[in-house]
Amino acid sequence: MVFVFPTGNGIFQQDNSQRHKSRYVLEWFEEHTDEFHLMSWPPNSPDLNPMENIWDVMERQLRAQTSPCPNISTLRDRCLNIWHNLSPVMYQKFVTSMPR
């Protein structure tokens, strides 16, 4: 965030996963409050986070493949292949579908 928003005006968005609410994570955010603003938002709100929709598309494409992944290397390769072939139009659609 400091690299991308050197003046400290960045906004960090995260979901409300239990991992992200741990004491350690919350303390880290407290220690870095001058570097960015932590955006609060409702848990489980994929309509507010286009990445959740993208993960869903990727998962559906991965599950549609005929053979299961025999190892983690194959899974990684398949995921990267799906990621690199996603349409920029799809990204834009998800972003523009978000409420202001």
N, CA, C and O atoms as a Tinker XYZ file with bonds, in Angstrom:
   400  protein
     1  N      0.832000   -1.200000    0.000000    73     2
     2  CA     0.000000    0.000000    0.000000    64     1     3
     3  C      0.868000    1.252000    0.000000    63     2     4     5
     4  O      0.549000    2.226000   -0.682000    81     3
     5  N      1.957000    1.237000    0.754000    73     3     6
     6  CA     2.822000    2.413000    0.808000    64     5     7
     7  C      3.441000    2.674000   -0.555000    63     6     8     9
     8  O      3.623000    3.828000   -0.941000    81     7
     9  N      3.764000    1.626000   -1.282000    73     7    10
    10  CA     4.350000    1.784000   -2.608000    64     9    11
    11  C      3.327000    2.354000   -3.592000    63    10    12    13
    12  O      3.636000    3.267000   -4.358000    81    11
    13  N      2.110000    1.811000   -3.568000    73    11    14
    14  CA     1.075000    2.231000   -4.513000    64    13    15
    15  C      0.444000    3.562000   -4.107000    63    14    16    17
    16  O      0.116000    4.385000   -4.962000    81    15
    17  N      0.274000    3.772000   -2.789000    73    15    18
    18  CA    -0.333000    5.000000   -2.267000    64    17    19
    19  C      0.624000    5.652000   -1.272000    63    18    20    21
    20  O      0.383000    5.593000   -0.066000    81    19
    21  N      1.704000    6.271000   -1.750000    73    19    22
    22  CA     2.718000    6.809000   -0.840000    64    21    23
    23  C      2.209000    7.913000    0.087000    63    22    24    25
    24  O      2.829000    8.180000    1.116000    81    23
    25  N      1.109000    8.548000   -0.254000    73    23    26
    26  CA     0.586000    9.604000    0.615000    64    25    27
    27  C     -0.371000    9.067000    1.671000    63    26    28    29
    28  O     -0.936000    9.841000    2.443000    81    27
    29  N     -0.559000    7.748000    1.713000    73    27    30
    30  CA    -1.401000    7.141000    2.736000    64    29    31
    31  C     -2.882000    7.232000    2.462000    63    30    32    33
    32  O     -3.686000    7.061000    3.379000    81    31
    33  N     -3.271000    7.500000    1.218000    73    31    34
    34  CA    -4.696000    7.650000    0.906000    64    33    35
    35  C     -5.320000    6.388000    0.313000    63    34    36    37
    36  O     -6.423000    6.450000   -0.230000    81    35
    37  N     -4.642000    5.251000    0.405000    73    35    38
    38  CA    -5.174000    3.997000   -0.129000    64    37    39
    39  C     -6.269000    3.422000    0.753000    63    38    40    41
    40  O     -6.327000    3.688000    1.954000    81    39
    41  N     -7.123000    2.639000    0.145000    73    39    42
    42  CA    -8.196000    1.960000    0.861000    64    41    43
    43  C     -7.993000    0.462000    0.666000    63    42    44    45
    44  O     -7.913000   -0.022000   -0.463000    81    43
    45  N     -7.911000   -0.265000    1.777000    73    43    46
    46  CA    -7.723000   -1.710000    1.732000    64    45    47
    47  C     -9.060000   -2.375000    1.994000    63    46    48    49
    48  O     -9.714000   -2.093000    2.998000    81    47
    49  N     -9.467000   -3.258000    1.093000    73    47    50
    50  CA   -10.732000   -3.971000    1.237000    64    49    51
    51  C    -10.441000   -5.425000    1.545000    63    50    52    53
    52  O     -9.627000   -6.054000    0.869000    81    51
    53  N    -11.088000   -5.957000    2.543000    73    51    54
    54  CA   -10.987000   -7.374000    2.853000    64    53    55
    55  C    -12.363000   -7.889000    3.243000    63    54    56    57
    56  O    -13.248000   -7.122000    3.623000    81    55
    57  N    -12.525000   -9.196000    3.142000    73    55    58
    58  CA   -13.786000   -9.745000    3.624000    64    57    59
    59  C    -13.679000   -9.951000    5.135000    63    58    60    61
    60  O    -12.627000   -9.697000    5.720000    81    59
    61  N    -14.721000  -10.392000    5.746000    73    59    62
    62  CA   -14.738000  -10.565000    7.194000    64    61    63
    63  C    -14.508000  -12.010000    7.587000    63    62    64    65
    64  O    -15.124000  -12.516000    8.524000    81    63
    65  N    -13.630000  -12.660000    6.874000    73    63    66
    66  CA   -13.256000  -14.027000    7.207000    64    65    67
    67  C    -12.705000  -14.066000    8.627000    63    66    68    69
    68  O    -12.081000  -13.108000    9.083000    81    67
    69  N    -12.935000  -15.163000    9.314000    73    67    70
    70  CA   -12.439000  -15.297000   10.687000    64    69    71
    71  C    -10.928000  -15.098000   10.751000    63    70    72    73
    72  O    -10.425000  -14.515000   11.712000    81    71
    73  N    -10.197000  -15.574000    9.743000    73    71    74
    74  CA    -8.738000  -15.394000    9.720000    64    73    75
    75  C     -8.359000  -13.923000    9.732000    63    74    76    77
    76  O     -7.355000  -13.532000   10.326000    81    75
    77  N     -9.166000  -13.123000    9.076000    73    75    78
    78  CA    -8.855000  -11.703000    8.960000    64    77    79
    79  C     -9.249000  -10.924000   10.207000    63    78    80    81
    80  O     -8.931000   -9.740000   10.324000    81    79
    81  N     -9.931000  -11.572000   11.131000    73    79    82
    82  CA   -10.355000  -10.917000   12.365000    64    81    83
    83  C     -9.530000  -11.370000   13.566000    63    82    84    85
    84  O     -9.838000  -11.012000   14.703000    81    83
    85  N     -8.501000  -12.141000   13.323000    73    83    86
    86  CA    -7.689000  -12.631000   14.445000    64    85    87
    87  C     -7.040000  -11.456000   15.165000    63    86    88    89
    88  O     -6.867000  -10.379000   14.593000    81    87
    89  N     -6.691000  -11.671000   16.393000    73    87    90
    90  CA    -6.068000  -10.621000   17.199000    64    89    91
    91  C     -4.796000  -10.122000   16.522000    63    90    92    93
    92  O     -4.549000   -8.918000   16.469000    81    91
    93  N     -3.990000  -11.049000   16.004000    73    91    94
    94  CA    -2.738000  -10.691000   15.344000    64    93    95
    95  C     -2.985000   -9.775000   14.144000    63    94    96    97
    96  O     -2.307000   -8.759000   13.987000    81    95
    97  N     -3.941000  -10.129000   13.310000    73    95    98
    98  CA    -4.242000   -9.336000   12.117000    64    97    99
    99  C     -4.790000   -7.967000   12.509000    63    98   100   101
   100  O     -4.371000   -6.951000   11.955000    81    99
   101  N     -5.714000   -7.935000   13.452000    73    99   102
   102  CA    -6.283000   -6.659000   13.890000    64   101   103
   103  C     -5.220000   -5.752000   14.494000    63   102   104   105
   104  O     -5.239000   -4.540000   14.276000    81   103
   105  N     -4.290000   -6.334000   15.254000    73   103   106
   106  CA    -3.195000   -5.534000   15.812000    64   105   107
   107  C     -2.314000   -4.974000   14.704000    63   106   108   109
   108  O     -1.860000   -3.832000   14.786000    81   107
   109  N     -2.069000   -5.780000   13.660000    73   107   110
   110  CA    -1.261000   -5.309000   12.542000    64   109   111
   111  C     -1.948000   -4.125000   11.858000    63   110   112   113
   112  O     -1.296000   -3.131000   11.539000    81   111
   113  N     -3.247000   -4.227000   11.634000    73   111   114
   114  CA    -3.974000   -3.115000   11.021000    64   113   115
   115  C     -3.895000   -1.865000   11.895000    63   114   116   117
   116  O     -3.741000   -0.758000   11.379000    81   115
   117  N     -4.000000   -2.031000   13.202000    73   115   118
   118  CA    -3.883000   -0.898000   14.130000    64   117   119
   119  C     -2.523000   -0.224000   14.006000    63   118   120   121
   120  O     -2.432000    1.003000   14.006000    81   119
   121  N     -1.474000   -1.023000   13.902000    73   119   122
   122  CA    -0.119000   -0.490000   13.802000    64   121   123
   123  C      0.122000    0.251000   12.491000    63   122   124   125
   124  O      1.035000    1.073000   12.408000    81   123
   125  N     -0.681000   -0.027000   11.468000    73   123   126
   126  CA    -0.462000    0.558000   10.145000    64   125   127
   127  C     -1.589000    1.486000    9.709000    63   126   128   129
   128  O     -1.778000    1.705000    8.512000    81   127
   129  N     -2.330000    2.027000   10.649000    73   127   130
   130  CA    -3.472000    2.878000   10.286000    64   129   131
   131  C     -3.067000    4.137000    9.537000    63   130   132   133
   132  O     -3.879000    4.696000    8.800000    81   131
   133  N     -1.837000    4.594000    9.706000    73   131   134
   134  CA    -1.399000    5.803000    9.007000    64   133   135
   135  C     -1.019000    5.534000    7.555000    63   134   136   137
   136  O     -0.797000    6.475000    6.793000    81   135
   137  N     -0.942000    4.273000    7.167000    73   135   138
   138  CA    -0.528000    3.917000    5.812000    64   137   139
   139  C     -1.692000    3.766000    4.834000    63   138   140   141
   140  O     -1.510000    3.926000    3.627000    81   139
   141  N     -2.887000    3.457000    5.345000    73   139   142
   142  CA    -4.052000    3.272000    4.487000    64   141   143
   143  C     -5.308000    3.231000    5.348000    63   142   144   145
   144  O     -5.237000    3.131000    6.573000    81   143
   145  N     -6.439000    3.307000    4.697000    73   143   146
   146  CA    -7.733000    3.197000    5.375000    64   145   147
   147  C     -8.257000    1.774000    5.180000    63   146   148   149
   148  O     -8.265000    1.262000    4.060000    81   147
   149  N     -8.685000    1.148000    6.248000    73   147   150
   150  CA    -9.273000   -0.188000    6.168000    64   149   151
   151  C    -10.776000   -0.036000    5.956000    63   150   152   153
   152  O    -11.489000    0.458000    6.829000    81   151
   153  N    -11.244000   -0.460000    4.798000    73   151   154
   154  CA   -12.651000   -0.334000    4.447000    64   153   155
   155  C    -13.461000   -1.391000    5.185000    63   154   156   157
   156  O    -13.121000   -2.573000    5.143000    81   155
   157  N    -14.513000   -0.985000    5.850000    73   155   158
   158  CA   -15.385000   -1.971000    6.481000    64   157   159
   159  C    -16.526000   -2.290000    5.525000    63   158   160   161
   160  O    -17.042000   -1.406000    4.842000    81   159
   161  N    -16.902000   -3.522000    5.485000    73   159   162
   162  CA   -18.006000   -3.928000    4.620000    64   161   163
   163  C    -18.583000   -5.228000    5.133000    63   162   164   165
   164  O    -17.914000   -5.964000    5.858000    81   163
   165  N    -19.818000   -5.517000    4.762000    73   163   166
   166  CA   -20.515000   -6.703000    5.281000    64   165   167
   167  C    -19.847000   -8.005000    4.849000    63   166   168   169
   168  O    -19.317000   -8.093000    3.742000    81   167
   169  N    -19.870000   -9.014000    5.718000    73   167   170
   170  CA   -19.305000  -10.306000    5.332000    64   169   171
   171  C    -20.151000  -10.974000    4.252000    63   170   172   173
   172  O    -21.342000  -10.698000    4.106000    81   171
   173  N    -19.504000  -11.856000    3.508000    73   171   174
   174  CA   -20.193000  -12.663000    2.488000    64   173   175
   175  C    -20.971000  -11.808000    1.509000    63   174   176   177
   176  O    -22.133000  -12.093000    1.217000    81   175
   177  N    -20.345000  -10.769000    1.003000    73   175   178
   178  CA   -21.008000   -9.868000    0.066000    64   177   179
   179  C    -20.289000   -9.872000   -1.273000    63   178   180   181
   180  O    -19.599000   -8.908000   -1.602000    81   179
   181  N    -20.437000  -10.935000   -2.048000    73   179   182
   182  CA   -19.717000  -10.976000   -3.315000    64   181   183
   183  C    -20.111000   -9.843000   -4.251000    63   182   184   185
   184  O    -19.348000   -9.488000   -5.150000    81   183
   185  N    -21.300000   -9.272000   -4.049000    73   183   186
   186  CA   -21.698000   -8.166000   -4.903000    64   185   187
   187  C    -20.845000   -6.931000   -4.646000    63   186   188   189
   188  O    -20.817000   -6.020000   -5.473000    81   187
   189  N    -20.144000   -6.885000   -3.503000    73   187   190
   190  CA   -19.272000   -5.759000   -3.194000    64   189   191
   191  C    -17.812000   -6.063000   -3.504000    63   190   192   193
   192  O    -16.958000   -5.187000   -3.366000    81   191
   193  N    -17.520000   -7.256000   -3.909000    73   191   194
   194  CA   -16.146000   -7.635000   -4.184000    64   193   195
   195  C    -16.106000   -8.431000   -5.484000    63   194   196   197
   196  O    -16.459000   -9.610000   -5.488000    81   195
   197  N    -15.690000   -7.820000   -6.574000    73   195   198
   198  CA   -15.688000   -8.530000   -7.854000    64   197   199
   199  C    -14.789000   -9.762000   -7.856000    63   198   200   201
   200  O    -14.992000  -10.672000   -8.660000    81   199
   201  N    -13.803000   -9.803000   -6.971000    73   199   202
   202  CA   -12.905000  -10.968000   -6.937000    64   201   203
   203  C    -13.656000  -12.236000   -6.564000    63   202   204   205
   204  O    -13.323000  -13.315000   -7.055000    81   203
   205  N    -14.663000  -12.125000   -5.703000    73   203   206
   206  CA   -15.452000  -13.308000   -5.340000    64   205   207
   207  C    -16.134000  -13.897000   -6.570000    63   206   208   209
   208  O    -16.214000  -15.117000   -6.713000    81   207
   209  N    -16.619000  -13.043000   -7.449000    73   207   210
   210  CA   -17.252000  -13.510000   -8.688000    64   209   211
   211  C    -16.230000  -14.157000   -9.615000    63   210   212   213
   212  O    -16.527000  -15.146000  -10.284000    81   211
   213  N    -15.035000  -13.600000   -9.649000    73   211   214
   214  CA   -13.985000  -14.156000  -10.498000    64   213   215
   215  C    -13.558000  -15.527000   -9.985000    63   214   216   217
   216  O    -13.359000  -16.451000  -10.775000    81   215
   217  N    -13.415000  -15.667000   -8.650000    73   215   218
   218  CA   -13.087000  -16.988000   -8.090000    64   217   219
   219  C    -14.156000  -18.003000   -8.485000    63   218   220   221
   220  O    -13.838000  -19.149000   -8.803000    81   219
   221  N    -15.428000  -17.584000   -8.467000    73   219   222
   222  CA   -16.517000  -18.488000   -8.824000    64   221   223
   223  C    -16.394000  -18.946000  -10.275000    63   222   224   225
   224  O    -16.568000  -20.127000  -10.572000    81   223
   225  N    -16.096000  -18.022000  -11.168000    73   223   226
   226  CA   -15.930000  -18.372000  -12.581000    64   225   227
   227  C    -14.766000  -19.345000  -12.747000    63   226   228   229
   228  O    -14.862000  -20.333000  -13.475000    81   227
   229  N    -13.681000  -19.053000  -12.068000    73   227   230
   230  CA   -12.513000  -19.933000  -12.169000    64   229   231
   231  C    -12.817000  -21.333000  -11.632000    63   230   232   233
   232  O    -12.433000  -22.335000  -12.235000    81   231
   233  N    -13.506000  -21.389000  -10.502000    73   231   234
   234  CA   -13.839000  -22.695000   -9.927000    64   233   235
   235  C    -14.729000  -23.497000  -10.866000    63   234   236   237
   236  O    -14.519000  -24.696000  -11.052000    81   235
   237  N    -15.727000  -22.836000  -11.462000    73   235   238
   238  CA   -16.619000  -23.556000  -12.383000    64   237   239
   239  C    -15.846000  -24.086000  -13.592000    63   238   240   241
   240  O    -16.075000  -25.211000  -14.035000    81   239
   241  N    -14.933000  -23.273000  -14.123000    73   239   242
   242  CA   -14.141000  -23.727000  -15.270000    64   241   243
   243  C    -13.216000  -24.878000  -14.880000    63   242   244   245
   244  O    -13.028000  -25.815000  -15.656000    81   243
   245  N    -12.649000  -24.810000  -13.699000    73   243   246
   246  CA   -11.765000  -25.879000  -13.241000    64   245   247
   247  C    -12.544000  -27.180000  -13.055000    63   246   248   249
   248  O    -12.087000  -28.248000  -13.462000    81   247
   249  N    -13.721000  -27.086000  -12.439000    73   247   250
   250  CA   -14.534000  -28.286000  -12.209000    64   249   251
   251  C    -15.082000  -28.869000  -13.512000    63   250   252   253
   252  O    -15.387000  -30.060000  -13.572000    81   251
   253  N    -15.209000  -28.052000  -14.548000    73   251   254
   254  CA   -15.742000  -28.521000  -15.826000    64   253   255
   255  C    -14.717000  -29.343000  -16.606000    63   254   256   257
   256  O    -15.075000  -30.035000  -17.559000    81   255
   257  N    -13.455000  -29.274000  -16.211000    73   255   258
   258  CA   -12.439000  -30.054000  -16.907000    64   257   259
   259  C    -12.660000  -31.536000  -16.642000    63   258   260   261
   260  O    -13.049000  -31.930000  -15.542000    81   259
   261  N    -12.411000  -32.342000  -17.644000    73   259   262
   262  CA   -12.796000  -33.751000  -17.581000    64   261   263
   263  C    -12.023000  -34.577000  -16.568000    63   262   264   265
   264  O    -12.612000  -35.415000  -15.885000    81   263
   265  N    -10.742000  -34.366000  -16.455000    73   263   266
   266  CA    -9.970000  -35.204000  -15.529000    64   265   267
   267  C     -9.578000  -34.412000  -14.284000    63   266   268   269
   268  O     -9.250000  -33.228000  -14.372000    81   267
   269  N     -9.613000  -35.067000  -13.130000    73   267   270
   270  CA    -9.181000  -34.379000  -11.908000    64   269   271
   271  C     -7.671000  -34.137000  -11.940000    63   270   272   273
   272  O     -6.937000  -34.824000  -12.651000    81   271
   273  N     -7.233000  -33.179000  -11.182000    73   271   274
   274  CA    -5.803000  -32.860000  -11.126000    64   273   275
   275  C     -5.075000  -33.952000  -10.336000    63   274   276   277
   276  O     -5.441000  -34.242000   -9.197000    81   275
   277  N     -4.055000  -34.551000  -10.933000    73   275   278
   278  CA    -3.338000  -35.621000  -10.244000    64   277   279
   279  C     -2.388000  -35.117000   -9.156000    63   278   280   281
   280  O     -1.995000  -35.873000   -8.268000    81   279
   281  N     -2.017000  -33.818000   -9.234000    73   279   282
   282  CA    -1.086000  -33.279000   -8.246000    64   281   283
   283  C     -1.228000  -31.748000   -8.177000    63   282   284   285
   284  O     -1.920000  -31.137000   -8.992000    81   283
   285  N     -0.571000  -31.164000   -7.209000    73   283   286
   286  CA    -0.690000  -29.723000   -6.981000    64   285   287
   287  C     -0.094000  -28.914000   -8.131000    63   286   288   289
   288  O     -0.564000  -27.816000   -8.428000    81   287
   289  N      0.924000  -29.445000   -8.770000    73   287   290
   290  CA     1.543000  -28.751000   -9.901000    64   289   291
   291  C      0.559000  -28.611000  -11.068000    63   290   292   293
   292  O      0.467000  -27.559000  -11.700000    81   291
   293  N     -0.162000  -29.681000  -11.333000    73   291   294
   294  CA    -1.172000  -29.644000  -12.402000    64   293   295
   295  C     -2.291000  -28.680000  -12.041000    63   294   296   297
   296  O     -2.760000  -27.922000  -12.891000    81   295
   297  N     -2.718000  -28.708000  -10.792000    73   295   298
   298  CA    -3.760000  -27.785000  -10.337000    64   297   299
   299  C     -3.305000  -26.347000  -10.528000    63   298   300   301
   300  O     -4.064000  -25.516000  -11.027000    81   299
   301  N     -2.078000  -26.051000  -10.136000    73   299   302
   302  CA    -1.535000  -24.697000  -10.297000    64   301   303
   303  C     -1.536000  -24.296000  -11.768000    63   302   304   305
   304  O     -1.979000  -23.202000  -12.116000    81   303
   305  N     -1.043000  -25.178000  -12.626000    73   303   306
   306  CA    -0.982000  -24.889000  -14.059000    64   305   307
   307  C     -2.367000  -24.632000  -14.641000    63   306   308   309
   308  O     -2.557000  -23.708000  -15.433000    81   307
   309  N     -3.326000  -25.454000  -14.243000    73   307   310
   310  CA    -4.692000  -25.276000  -14.750000    64   309   311
   311  C     -5.290000  -23.948000  -14.267000    63   310   312   313
   312  O     -5.937000  -23.231000  -15.031000    81   311
   313  N     -5.064000  -23.639000  -13.003000    73   311   314
   314  CA    -5.585000  -22.373000  -12.465000    64   313   315
   315  C     -4.962000  -21.176000  -13.172000    63   314   316   317
   316  O     -5.658000  -20.218000  -13.511000    81   315
   317  N     -3.653000  -21.230000  -13.393000    73   315   318
   318  CA    -2.989000  -20.134000  -14.099000    64   317   319
   319  C     -3.494000  -20.017000  -15.532000    63   318   320   321
   320  O     -3.677000  -18.911000  -16.041000    81   319
   321  N     -3.714000  -21.142000  -16.174000    73   319   322
   322  CA    -4.237000  -21.121000  -17.536000    64   321   323
   323  C     -5.626000  -20.473000  -17.573000    63   322   324   325
   324  O     -5.907000  -19.643000  -18.437000    81   323
   325  N     -6.473000  -20.853000  -16.643000    73   323   326
   326  CA    -7.808000  -20.249000  -16.572000    64   325   327
   327  C     -7.684000  -18.755000  -16.316000    63   326   328   329
   328  O     -8.326000  -17.946000  -16.987000    81   327
   329  N     -6.852000  -18.390000  -15.338000    73   327   330
   330  CA    -6.672000  -16.975000  -14.968000    64   329   331
   331  C     -6.228000  -16.139000  -16.169000    63   330   332   333
   332  O     -6.770000  -15.061000  -16.413000    81   331
   333  N     -5.251000  -16.635000  -16.910000    73   331   334
   334  CA    -4.705000  -15.880000  -18.041000    64   333   335
   335  C     -5.659000  -15.811000  -19.227000    63   334   336   337
   336  O     -5.482000  -14.976000  -20.115000    81   335
   337  N     -6.659000  -16.670000  -19.251000    73   335   338
   338  CA    -7.604000  -16.669000  -20.373000    64   337   339
   339  C     -8.957000  -16.048000  -20.031000    63   338   340   341
   340  O     -9.879000  -16.087000  -20.846000    81   339
   341  N     -9.080000  -15.482000  -18.847000    73   339   342
   342  CA   -10.333000  -14.794000  -18.510000    64   341   343
   343  C    -10.435000  -13.504000  -19.317000    63   342   344   345
   344  O     -9.436000  -12.826000  -19.558000    81   343
   345  N    -11.621000  -13.189000  -19.717000    73   343   346
   346  CA   -11.849000  -12.028000  -20.574000    64   345   347
   347  C    -11.825000  -10.721000  -19.784000    63   346   348   349
   348  O    -12.454000  -10.632000  -18.729000    81   347
   349  N    -11.116000   -9.714000  -20.273000    73   347   350
   350  CA   -11.162000   -8.399000  -19.634000    64   349   351
   351  C    -12.589000   -7.831000  -19.591000    63   350   352   353
   352  O    -12.926000   -7.048000  -18.703000    81   351
   353  N    -13.408000   -8.229000  -20.548000    73   351   354
   354  CA   -14.807000   -7.789000  -20.562000    64   353   355
   355  C    -15.536000   -8.324000  -19.324000    63   354   356   357
   356  O    -16.362000   -7.631000  -18.732000    81   355
   357  N    -15.219000   -9.564000  -18.944000    73   355   358
   358  CA   -15.828000  -10.156000  -17.759000    64   357   359
   359  C    -15.457000   -9.352000  -16.515000    63   358   360   361
   360  O    -16.315000   -9.060000  -15.683000    81   359
   361  N    -14.165000   -8.992000  -16.388000    73   359   362
   362  CA   -13.740000   -8.191000  -15.239000    64   361   363
   363  C    -14.529000   -6.892000  -15.172000    63   362   364   365
   364  O    -15.037000   -6.508000  -14.118000    81   363
   365  N    -14.621000   -6.226000  -16.312000    73   363   366
   366  CA   -15.325000   -4.948000  -16.356000    64   365   367
   367  C    -16.803000   -5.117000  -15.979000    63   366   368   369
   368  O    -17.375000   -4.276000  -15.284000    81   367
   369  N    -17.403000   -6.195000  -16.438000    73   367   370
   370  CA   -18.813000   -6.462000  -16.117000    64   369   371
   371  C    -18.997000   -6.602000  -14.612000    63   370   372   373
   372  O    -19.933000   -6.037000  -14.047000    81   371
   373  N    -18.117000   -7.345000  -13.961000    73   371   374
   374  CA   -18.225000   -7.514000  -12.510000    64   373   375
   375  C    -18.032000   -6.194000  -11.767000    63   374   376   377
   376  O    -18.752000   -5.900000  -10.813000    81   375
   377  N    -17.071000   -5.414000  -12.204000    73   375   378
   378  CA   -16.808000   -4.138000  -11.529000    64   377   379
   379  C    -17.983000   -3.172000  -11.717000    63   378   380   381
   380  O    -18.408000   -2.522000  -10.762000    81   379
   381  N    -18.501000   -3.077000  -12.929000    73   379   382
   382  CA   -19.592000   -2.137000  -13.168000    64   381   383
   383  C    -20.910000   -2.602000  -12.552000    63   382   384   385
   384  O    -21.839000   -1.809000  -12.393000    81   383
   385  N    -20.991000   -3.883000  -12.206000    73   383   386
   386  CA   -22.223000   -4.374000  -11.579000    64   385   387
   387  C    -22.280000   -4.022000  -10.089000    63   386   388   389
   388  O    -23.323000   -4.175000   -9.452000    81   387
   389  N    -21.163000   -3.552000   -9.538000    73   387   390
   390  CA   -21.127000   -3.217000   -8.113000    64   389   391
   391  C    -21.870000   -1.908000   -7.865000    63   390   392   393
   392  O    -21.761000   -0.965000   -8.650000    81   391
   393  N    -22.620000   -1.857000   -6.777000    73   391   394
   394  CA   -23.285000   -0.582000   -6.454000    64   393   395
   395  C    -22.256000    0.455000   -6.052000    63   394   396   397
   396  O    -21.208000    0.126000   -5.497000    81   395
   397  N    -22.562000    1.701000   -6.333000    73   395   398
   398  CA   -21.630000    2.765000   -5.960000    64   397   399
   399  C    -21.520000    2.807000   -4.462000    63   398   400
   400  O    -20.784000    3.632000   -3.920000    81   399
